[in-house]
Structure formats: C-alpha cells, structure tokens
Amino acid sequence: MTEKHERLADLARSALAMAAMRRSVVTYGELGAAIGLSGVQLRNDMRHVLNVVSDRCIEAGEPSLAVLVVNKQ
C-alpha cells in the first residue's frame, strides 16, 4: 500500500475504534468524511484503506474493524 493509504488507515482505525466502543456501525460516507475522502477519492481509495486497517487488526490478533463499515442505512 502507499504511504497515503497507511496514513488514512491510521485515521480510519481511530474512527472505527470509537464506533466499536459505541457498538455502532459507520457508513462509507461517514468514514470518508472523518478521514478526508469524498467523491471519486472515496470510491477509489476506501477499499485500500480498509484493507490496511483489516490487515493491521489481524496482525495484532484482533477482530477486523473494517466490518463496521456499511452502505448507507
């Protein structure tokens, strides 16, 4: 992954950890807004960002936080 995706994954992990503590889910749009992605960037980069988040969680022996991201409710 690129340095950009690594940096955005740091931000996403923080936002998703907060959602996990609240026992809630986050839409792609909400997470995008939280990490500074929208429009085409959101569509193109979010999957890479969530892959990094998921890989880091798995490496740490934790459940993937990426499962908390859902389509618009």
HUTACOR-V715395 format. One line per field, one symbol per residue. phi: phi as a letter, one per 30 degrees, with the letter a starting at -180 (. if undefined). psi: psi as a letter, one per 40 degrees, with the letter a starting at -180 (. if undefined). burial: b if it has 24 or more other ideal C-beta (glycine too) atoms within 12 Angstrom, else e. A space follows every 10 residues. Layout:
phi->???
psi->???
burial->???
//
This chain:
phi->.dddddddde dddddddddd ddhbcbdedd deddcicahd eeddcddddd ddededdddd icddddddcb ded
psi->iidddddddd dddddddddd defiihiddd ddddefiibd dddddddddd ddddddddde fiihedeehi ih.
burial->eeeebeebbe bbbebbbebe eeeeebebeb bbebbebeee ebeebbbbbb bbbbebbeee eeebbbebbe eee
//
